[in-house]
């Protein structure tokens, strides 16, 4: 294959972009390449393979069917109260459970009704719900005829999602105490709310030192750089190698030790990681626990655990360090529901943030009392988890805050589905999908990765420079560094093969690494991507050999 038509200066300029913005450039290049294949009669035969986006190409159909079945029951409840052409009334609580049972018996062939019945029965049994109250919450929320009350999260929904977190994020071994949840518009909103409220409440200040465990999802890199925050960022690098040319993507003890500095106010971690897609090792979790216990007791931890369900026996840092940790979880990847925008923030009721608020100087307390004074006569007693809710609506609109009620119902049904045998079978199936795709990618690329039982496999990060050293030695790696920009392979892939990947350097990973999403293409597409990667790699090797001749 020929070299890319872009100059080194052009490539350097584009490399300054966020990887997600650079991806759009690669898509443009790939689309142009599709249109310009010389001699090709059917342009549609050149398929663009965009493995740059993490949106999965699977969806969980069962809980969605249950949701639609619930919609029909909810409308029947509305029409029962008031029927006039297209006019209905608000569903009533009294007798709702018995009416639901009657509806199920009368509509045995309605798609999703059996799973819905199982979800309701399981929730009533496991959580001890009053059936009328629970069914009424489901129906009234599906209709969406009220503002969210409580605004942070509906009471039954919170109990259900807490149970889901206990099962999937805490490996059914939750920490002591109660975790309060705030339902948010996906994990992205959760991130924004957390950074904003920590600043608004004086827990973090502009210019404070924070740590990022890298490589990491790019917004965690870019948000601290905004002029609102201008944090002094310390990177904790996953720099360990399993062998020459094969990265472990694990954190050495000396890197984790950076968190022991009391000046480090907060650390952000995506666990399992993005892009390497590995859950933290127990060794690192234990070291962070020791740091908090002995050297940095007020260290705040933000753990983004969206990929936790892809690792057997996953256990969040929020389970080991509940007092210090804000947990972020999104349903988007596991259930293929990025468009639903379903996420939660979790914070144990016994936490260091509320302690820090209580110890603020009086002048700061006075400022915050004024900020939240319209919400209660005792604003100092508002917990941080509830301040997040108020801040999400500029305080003044706190009375209309909260995630939309149909979204909270969908979240509840996804969670209950997971607790049933069908949901566990679904989980095993999507885990197998990403692992199959990883195997096919590596088969085509002929590249080696470290064996790791904590691999989620939702993404893979491949270090092409390390692979160069593994296959051809340090001279070849030095040749690549001297003659090409780290993102040159991605320009070649887009231009010559219509393959779109993301640059690992944009995630504060090694400059020559690439991120491949294993979630959003057909299985055999990953074999093709692997072959294209190997072909590009071979081209570089031929150029290197020719340069020595």
N, C-alpha and C positions, 0 to 999 in steps of 0.2 A: 504494500500500500504506500502511496506517496505521503509526504509530510502534509501537515495542515496548511491551508492557504493564508492563515492569519499570521501576522508578524509577531515577533516576540514582544514588541512594545504593546501591540494590541492585546495580546494575551495577558500581559502584566496589568494593563488598565482594567480589563474585565475581572481579573482576579481579586480586585478590591471589593467587589460586590458581595453581599450576603449569598451563601450557597443557594438559597431558595430563589433569589433574584437572578443569579448566574444560571440556574436551571432553566429559567425562561429563555435566556440567550441560547442555551444548548438546544432547546426545543425549536427555536427559530432556525438554527443551523440545520438541525435534523430535517425539519419540514422542507427547507430549501433544497437539501440534498435529495429528498424524495422526488421533488419536482424536476430535478436536473440530471437524473441518471442518463448518461448518453446511450442511445440505442435501445432504450427500454420502451417497449410499446405500451405496456400496462403499468402505469405509475403506481397503482394501488398495490402492486406486488412488493414494493419496498415498504416494509412495516416499521414504523417508529416504535422502538421499545424504550418506554420511559420508566426506568426503575429509580427515578429520583424522588418520587413522592411516596409517603408512608400510608396513604389511604388504601385500606385493604380491598381486594376484589371479591370478598365473601360477605354475606350478611346472615345474621341469625334470623331465620324465618319463623320459627315456632313462637317466640315471645311476641313478635309483631302480629302474627295471626291472633294470639290471645288478646292483644291490645285492640285489634279491630272488632273482635267478638264483644269485648267489654264496651266498645263504642255503641254497638246495637243495644245492649242492655241499658246503658246509660241513657240513650235516647228514649227507650221505653219508660224509664223512670221519670224522665222529664215530661213525657206526654201523659203519663199517669196523673200528674199534678194539674196539668192545664193543657188542653188540646183545642186549638182554634187555627185551622189551616196550618201554617208553618210556625205557629206560636206554641212554645212549651213553657214549663215552669221549672223551678229549682227542685232537684231530687230531694226526697225526704229521708231522714235517717231511720225513723221508727219502722221496724219490719223489713229493712233493706236486705238483711241476710236471708230471710225466708223467701222473699221475692226473687232473689238471685237464684236460690235453689230451684224454684219453680221455673224460672226462665231457662235454666240449664236442662231441666227435664223436658221442657216443651220444644227445645231447639237442639236435639242431639246431633244433627247433621251440620250445624253451623261451624265452619272452619275455625279452629282455635278454641272452641268452647271447652273441650276436654282439658287442655293444658291450663286454661284460665281457671277452671274448677280446681285443678290440682294445686295451682299456685295459691289460690285463696285458702284452700283447706290446709296447706302446709303452713302458711303464714299464721293462721289462727292457732294451729297446734304449737308451732315452735315459739311464737312470741306471745302467746296468751291473749290475743286481741279479742275484744268484744266484736262479734261478727257484724252486727249492725253498723257500728262505728267505722269499722274497716271498709266494708263494702260501700258505705256512704262516702268515705273519703275517695275511694276509687271512682265512683260514678260522678260525684260532683266535680272532681278534678278533671276527669275525662271530658265532661261537658265544658269545663273552663269558665264557669259563670261567676267565680269569685276571685278576688285577689289572693295571693298566697298568705295563709295564716296558719301557723306562725310564718313570718317572712323568711326566716333562715332555712326552714325545711318543714314539710308536713310531718306530723308526729309519727304516723304509721310508716311513712316512707323512710324517715330517719332510722327507725328501729330496723327496718328491713335492710337498708343499705349498710348500716353498722354491722349487721349479721353477715352480709356479703364481704365486707372488709375484714371481719374476724376470720372468715373462712379462707379468703383468697390472698389477702395481704399479710395476715398474721399466722397463716398455716394452722388455723383453728386453735391457736394458743394466744389469745389476746392479752395485752398487759392489764395490770390492775387499774381500776377506775373506769370512768366512762368517757368515750370520745364523742364530742359534739361535732355535728356535720353541718356544713353550709353547701347547699346544692347550687352549682354554678353553670354557666354556659360553656361547658367543656373545660378541659385543663388549661386552655389558653387564658380564659377569663380568670381562672383561679390564680395563675401566675401574676396577672396584672393587679388583681385585688390585694394579694399578699404584699408585693413590693410597695404598692401605694399606701396601704394602711400602716405598715411598719414605719414608713416615713411620717405619715400624718400624726402618728401617736408618739413620735420622738424615740422609738425603740432603735431605729437607724437614723443616722444623720448624713447629710451630703458629705461625701469624701471619706466615709467610714471604710474600714478594711473588711472585705468579705472574701470568701474562697469559693472557687468553682472546681469540682472534680471533673477533669477533662480527659478525653473529648466529651462534649456535652451538647445538647440541643441548642442550636444557635441563639434563640431569644434569650437564654440565660447569659449569654456572652454580650449581646447587644443592649439589653435593657440597662445593666449597670453602667454602660458608657453614656447613656443619655444625660443631658445637662440637668435633668431633675435629680439625678443621683450622683453621678461622677464618682462612683465607688472606687476605692483602691483595691484592685482585684489581685488575689493570689491564686495561681493555678496549681492544683494538685494533679500531677500528671500520671496517667496509667502507662508507665514507661517500661514495664518489665518485659523481657524476652524469654520465651520457652527454650529457644535455641537460636543460633544465627539465622537471621532472616525470618523468624517466626515470632510475631508479637503475641504476648499473653493478654495484653490490654488489662493488666492488673497493676495495682498501686503499691509501689515499694513502701516499706515502713517509714523511710526518711521523708517521703512525700506526704504521707498522712500526718506525720509529726508536725507539719506546718500549721495544723489546726490547733496545736497546743498554745500558740501565741494568744494571750488574752486580748490582744488588739483585734484579732479576727472575730468579728461580731456574728457572722452568719456563714454557713456553707450551703451551697446548692448542689444537689446530686440527682441525676436521673438514674433510677435503679429499677430494672436492668437498664444498662447504659444505652445511649443513642449517640453515635452509631454502633459501637462494638457489640451491643446487645448482650451484655453479660450482667448477671446479678452480682452484687458485692459478695466477696468471699467472707466467710465467718471470721477469718484473721483480721480483715480490715474493719468489719463491724465491731469486733472486740477491741481493736485499737482505738476506734472512735469513742466507744463506751469508756475506755480507760482515760482518754483525754478529757472527757466531760467530768468524770469522777474525780480527777486529780488536778487538772491544770486550767481548764476553761469551762467552768460549770454553767455559765450563762450562754454558751455557744448555741445559737439558733440553727436548726437544721431544716431545710426545705427539701423534702424528698418527693420526687415526681415518679410515681410507681406504675405508670400506665401499662407497662409491658410485663408486670409481675405475674399475670396469669399464664404466661408462656413458659414459666420455669417451675418445674416440679418442686414442691416444698418451699416455695418462695416465702420469705419473711422480711418485712419492711423494717427499716431503722426505727420507724414509729413504734414498733413492738418492743424494741430493745431500749429505746430512749424516748418514752412517751412524753416526758415533761419538757423536752427540748425541741420536739419535732412537729412541724406542720406537714401533714401528709396531703399530697395532691394525687387524685386518681381521676382518670377519664375512661368512660365506657367505649370510646370511639373505635379503638383498634380491635378489641376482643369481639365486639358484636357487629362490626362493620356499620357503625352508625355515626360517622363523623358529622353528617348533616343534622343529626338530632341535637348536638351540642350538649352532652350530658357529662358533668363532672362534679366532683365534691372536694371541699377542703375539710380535713379532719384535724381536730386539736383536742388533746386530752383535757378534761376539766381541771386537772391539777397540772399546771404548766408554768414555766418560768416567765413567759411573756406577761401574764397577769400579775405575777410577783414584781416584775420590773415596772409595770404601770403603777403599782401601789407605792413604789419607792422613788418615783420621779420627784424632782424638786417642786416645791409648792407653786412656783411660777408656771411650770409646765402643766401641773394639775389644773391650775386656774384656766389656762388656755384651752385645755381639753374639755373642762367642764362647760366652758362657753360653747365649744364646738358641738357637744352632744347634749347641751342643756335643754333643748326643745323636746328631747325624747323621754326624759324622766326627771323627777325632782332629785334623784341621786345619781348623776352621770358618772361619778367615780366608780360606781359599782358595775358599770357596763363591762362585760367580759370582752376580751379581744375578738373572739369568734363573732360576737354580735356587732362589734365596731366594724368588722369587715363588711357585714351586711349593710350597715348604715353608710359607710364610705363608698360602697359600690353604687349608691344612688345619691351621692353628694349630701348625705344626711337629711336634707330637706325633703327628699322623696322616700325616706325610709318606710313610710306607710304603704308604699306601692312596690317595695323591693321584693326580691325572691324570683327563683326560676319558675317559668310558666308551669302551671299545674299538669297539663297533659305530658310535658316532659318528665315531671317527677313520677307520674304513673308509669311511663315507659321505663324509667330507671328502676322502679320497683319491680316491674315484671321481668326485666333482664336479670335482676338480682335473684328473684325467686326461681327463675328458670335454672340458674346456675346451681341452686341448692337441690334440684331434682336430678334423677338419673339421666334424663335427657340432656340436661345442661352440662353434666360432667362428660358425657359422650361427645357432645359438641366441642368441648374444650380439648379433648384428646384429638379430635379430628383436625382442628385448626393448628394445633401444635405440630401434627404430622405433616400438614401442608407446607409450613415454612421450612421444616427440616428436609423434606424431599426437594424443595427448591434450592436450598443451600447445597445439598449433595450434587445436584445437577450443575449448578454454577461452578463448583469446584472441579467437577469432572471436566467441564469444558475449558476452564482456565488453567487447569493443571497446577493450581497453587495450593500451598499447604497452610493450614491454620492449626492453632493449638487445640487439643482436646480439652473440653471443659464441661462438666456436668451442669453448670449454672448458665449455660448458653441459652438465651431466649430464641435466637435465630430469626427475629423479626427483621433485622438488618444484618449486614456484615460489613465490616470496614477492612479493606485490603490495603496494606502498605506496599505499593509497587516498588519503592526504593529498597525496602527490606527484601522483597522478593528478588530484586535484581542482584543483590549481594548474595542471597542464598543460592541462586542458580549459576551466576557467572562471576561472582567475587566482587571485591571492593572497587576494582578498576572500572567495572561496568557501571556501578552505582555512581562513582565520581564523574564518569562521562555524562550521565544523564543530568546530574546536578549542574555541571558546567555549561551544557549546551541547550538545556530546555527549562522552561518554567514548569513548576509542579503540576499545573493544570493542563499542560500540553496534551497528555493522554486523553483527557475528557473532550478537548476540542477535536482531536483526531477521531474519537469514537463517534461523536455527533455528526461530523462532516462526512466520514467515510462509511459508517455503518448505521447511522440513524439511531444509535443507542445513547440514551441520556442517563447519566449518573451524577451524583453530587461529589464535590471536592471535600475530602476529609479535613483539610486545613481550615475550612470555614466553620468547623466544629471545635477548633483549637486542638485538632489531632495533627499527626505528622503531615507535612505539606504535600507529600507524594501519595497520600492515601486517598482512597475513593470509597464512598458509601453506596452500597447497593441495597435498595429496599426489596425484601423477599416476599412482600405482601400483595403486590398490585398487578402482577402479570401472570399469564398462564405458565404452568410448570416448565414446559419445554422451551419457553422463551429464555429461561435462565441458562439452559444449556447453550443457546445461541449467544447470549451475552458473554458467557464464559469463553466460548470460541473466539469471539471478537476481541475480548481482552487479551487472550493469548496471542492472537495475530498481531495486535498493536505492539505487544511486548516483544514479539519476535522481530518486528520491523526495527525497533530500537536496537536490538542486539546485532542485527545485520549492519546497521549504520555504524555501530561501535567497532565491529570487526573490520569494516571497510576503512575506518579512520586509522586503523593500526597497520594497514597493508602498505 
